[in-house]
Amino acid sequence: MAGAPYRRLAAHLRSLIQNGDWPPGYRIPSHAQLQQQYGVGRGVVERAIATLKAEGALEGIRRARPVVAYPPAVRTLVSPDVDWPVHRDAKRAESRPLAGDDLATRLGIPSDTRVSCVAMEMVDGSGVTVGLCTTWRRGRRRAHVSYRCEIVPHQVTAAEAELTGLTAGAAAFLLQRVRYEADGRPVEACDLVLPVDRWRLGCGPRRGD
């Protein structure tokens, strides 16, 4: 087969997936096993796997063996102000000493204010990652009566891929939401990353009543 060694390996592994030899959810062999089986170097294996992850054929977080991806189910998000209809696993929770200029503006606080940050991987019933929800708030959680949400095109970043089974560089929607108390003060800011191959949006940029 013509082409670079990693392309040849990627084509062979792709055929294993397409033929059903590696079914959805199958955790593929380790780098060392693939190197030994196909007589190639580690760099070839890494580039072949990266190619298949970029195509969406494989998924998984770094430092863990990838799994064969399930065909993505397409969901519709009707409102960005309801509980997400999928399970969430906490991947990172921390107290940040600086809100940063963008977050400070969204939360209406000085840029050096300490805020809590929780990043949660969104996983459906079959264990497929369908998004990432990152929330910032100052102090305890408080009730809200309205919200504002802006939607912008986005590509999954390396940091977001590190936290989830999403692929870095994949096209996604980025929903940037702020919730408000009755007096108009912001109580929470949230970024929701939704891959475009797994979600349709039945909502638009708006502020709740």
Beta strands, then each sheet from edge to edge (+ up, - down):
strand 1: 58-59
strand 2: 67-68
strand 3: 75-77
strand 4: 87-96
strand 5: 115-123
strand 6: 129-137
strand 7: 146-155
strand 8: 171-180
strand 9: 186-195
strand 10: 199-201
strand 11: 206-207
sheet 1: 1+ 2-
sheet 2: 3+ 10+
sheet 3: 4+ 5- 6+ 9- 8+ 7- 11+
end
